[in-house]
Amino acid sequence: MYLTFLNLQDMVRIVRDKFTIERDASITFETSTLDICKGLSVEIDESAYEAVSTFLDEIIVVTGPGKETYWVCFERHDYSILF
């Protein structure tokens, strides 16, 4: 599935729909692909999302108490999202 680049609220909505994540389950976005992360998984909070979103290669989606994880990859050429 390819989508144009999204703001945080749209990304949460699309991720919930795509991975069938319950509306009441918590969602945390993380990444390890930015140079500043040095290979460690770092949470992308709401205040940072729009600033870093165009630099992301992938987002790790962590959900709820069970901490299920999903990966969302970005096509760098046009900043579309590939699920």
C-alpha atoms as one frame of an Amber mdcrd trajectory, in Angstrom:
protein
   0.000   0.000   0.000   1.465   3.372  -0.989   0.314   6.614   0.600   1.453
  10.200   0.404   3.341  11.403   3.451   1.095  11.884   6.485   0.868  13.996
   9.613   0.940  12.137  12.936  -2.833  11.830  13.371  -3.266  10.428   9.866
  -0.362   8.026  10.391  -1.944   6.695  13.602  -5.299   6.216  11.875  -3.808
   4.427   8.849  -1.574   2.196  10.997  -4.537   1.212  13.206  -6.591   0.294
  10.127  -3.798  -1.510   8.264  -2.643  -3.656  11.200  -6.095  -3.983  12.831
  -4.979  -2.330  16.053  -7.767  -1.678  18.553  -8.786   1.965  18.983  -8.068
   1.834  22.725  -4.624   0.224  22.344  -1.686   2.550  22.834   0.583   3.159
  19.858   4.175   4.331  20.054   6.268   5.147  17.000   9.993   4.424  17.163
  12.908   4.512  14.740  16.530   3.463  14.698  17.448   4.636  11.198  18.285
   8.284  11.899  21.990   8.989  12.457  21.264  10.488  15.875  19.746   7.150
  17.013  23.085   5.347  16.527  21.239   2.108  15.750  19.120   2.169  18.921
  15.327   2.214  18.811  14.177   5.695  19.881  10.600   6.857  20.483   9.294
   9.540  18.126   7.015  11.667  20.256   4.308  13.957  18.974   6.442  17.089
  19.269   9.220  15.612  17.113   7.208  13.708  14.492   6.734  16.469  11.929
  10.342  17.654  12.267  11.824  14.206  11.609   9.128  12.645   9.437  10.714
  13.543   6.095  14.015  11.948   7.169  12.587   8.574   8.213  13.361   5.356
   6.358  11.156   3.272   8.620   8.946   3.510  11.666   8.576   0.757  14.209
   5.020   0.682  15.563   4.791  -0.646  19.135   1.342  -1.347  20.546  -0.328
  -1.967  23.875   0.651  -4.058  26.856   1.859  -6.998  24.740   4.253  -4.673
  22.867   3.470  -6.145  19.453   5.611  -4.520  16.784   5.038  -3.671  13.114
   7.374  -2.024  10.599   6.401   0.758   8.214   8.953   1.524   5.473   9.238
   4.724   3.459  10.198   5.067  -0.189  12.790   7.854  -0.132  12.130   9.094
  -3.663   8.647  10.447  -3.105   8.113   9.972   0.648   5.296   7.538   0.128
   4.697   4.792   2.643   4.964   1.106   1.867   3.185  -1.287   4.232
